[in-house]
Amino acid sequence: MPYEWTPDHQTLGTLPDQATTEPLIRLDIWPHRSMPNAGFKAAIWVMFLAGCLPVLAFIGTAAFWVLLAGLLITLAALWTALRLSDRERLREELLIWPDKVILTHWTTKNLRKEWQANPYWIKLHLRAEGGPVNQYLTLYSSTTDKGRAVELAAFLSPEERQTLHQNLTYVLSQLKSR
């Protein structure tokens, strides 16, 4: 799944109360990435080698330079398109302390949005239908931002949001029972 608990959320019940600045638990969420760096490099190399085959037949002629320039422009366009489509900057981070929760969302343009609340007052809502996406997951706290609800992991699949809802419900219930 494209999210990770640090440490594992199942161990939250065994963790001691911390009075440090470090959070008890951290949740990192990111969208699916269709092409990791290894795949990106492989695609560029395959395109380069496949493009070189017809160009090599024209070595020693003026057409060689024209075809080579076309190959390099095509490679540059492919490189740019693949890098622009990579949503590596889009991610969310949920930091949980015994007395506060901070949700930070980074957009694809690397803009940072932050939301804070007390975990005791947080309510999770999972709307099966009627939201912008199926299984729309939101966090709500009546004590912050005039009761504003914030979305969580809208870029995940509906099944992943359901699982995340169950995991987050468990974590919040563990915090409230301390």
N, C-alpha and C positions, 0 to 999 in steps of 0.2 A: 504494500500500500504506500502511496506517496505521502506518508506522514510518519513521524518518529517521536516516541516518548523518551525523554532522558531524565532520570532513570526510567525503567519500565513502569508503566502506570499501575500494574498489579502489585508492585512493592510499596505503594504509597501508604498502606496500612501499617507497614512495619518500620517506616521512616520515623526518626525522632523529630519532635518539634524543633525547628531551627530558629535561632534568634539572630541569624547572620543576614547579610545582604544577598546571599545566594538563594535563588528560588528552590522550593521543594521539588518541583517537577517542571519540565519544559516540553512543549509540544511544537514541533516544526512541521509545517504543512506546505507542500509544493504541488504544482500541477504535474500531470504526466508529461514527460519529455520524450517525444518520439525518436529523437536521435541524440544519444550521448556523444561526448567528444570523440570517442573511438570510432563511432559510426560516421561522424562528420568528417574525420580525417580519411577514412576509407572511401567515402563518397567522392571527396575531392581527388584522391589518388586514382580511383577508377576512371573518373571523368578525364583526368589529365592523360593517363595511359591510353585510353580509348581514343581520345582526340589526337594523340601523337601518331597513331598508326596511319591514317590517311595523309597527314602532313609530311611524314618521313619520305613518302614516295616522291615528293617534289623538292628534295634537297638539291641545291645548286641552281635552282631557277628563281625567277622573281616571284612566282606564285607561292613559293615556300614562305616568304616573309608575310605575304597577305594572309595565308592560311594560319600561320603561327600567331599573328596579331588577332585574328578572329578567335582562335582557340584560347588565347590569354584573356580576351574580353569576355568570352563565355565562362571561363573559370572564375573570373572576378565577379560576374553577375551571379553565378551559382553560390559562391562564397557569401556574398552580400545577402542574398535571399535566404539562405539557410541560417545565417546569424541573426537576421531580423526576425525570423519566425521563431527563434529560440526564446522561450519565455522564462529564461533562467532567473530574471530579477523578480518575477511575480512569486511571492511567497507570503506566508503568515507565520507568526511566532506567538505562542501563548505561554506566558510565564506565570507560574502559580506559587504564591507564598501562602502561609496560613491566614494572613489578614488582607491580601490583595491579589488581584488578577490583572495582568496587563496583556492586552491583545494588540499586536503591532502588525499592520498590513502594508506590504510594499507593492506598489503597482508596477506595471510593465515599464513605466517611465521613471521608476525608482523613487516615486513620491512615497513618503512615509506617513501613515495614519495610525493614531494610537487611541486606545480606549482602555479605561481603568475602572475597576469596581471591586467591591468587597465580595469574596466568594460566598459568603453567607447569604447575600441578597441576590445572587445571580440565578436566573431561571433559564433553562434551555428550552427552546421551542423547535420542533421538527414538523414542518407543514408538509404533508404528503402531496398536496396539490394546492394551487392558488398562489404560489410564490413565483419569483422569476425563474426558478428551476424546480424540478421535482425533488422532494425530500429536502426542502429549503431549511437550513439550520441557522438559527439565530441565538445570540446571547442577549439577555435583557436584564437590566438592573434598574429598579425604580429610584435608586439613590444617586445615580450619575446621569449627567446630560439630560435632565428632565425626562427620564425614563426611555431614552433612545435605545432601540434594539440595533445590534450590529450583526451583519451576516458573517458566517464562518465557513470557510472552505467551499465557496460556491463553485469553484473550478473542479471539484472532485465529482466522481460519478454518484448517482443516487444511492447505490449500495454502500459505497465508501462513506458517504455522509451518515447513513444509518448506523454503521459500525462505529464511526467516530462519535455519534450521539450517545451510543451505549457506553463507550469508554469514558467519555467526558462526564456522563451522568454518574458513573461509578466514582470517578475522581472527586467530583464535587460533593457527593454523598459522604465520602471518606473524610473530606475536609470539614464538613458540617458536623460530623459525629465526634470530632476531636474535642 
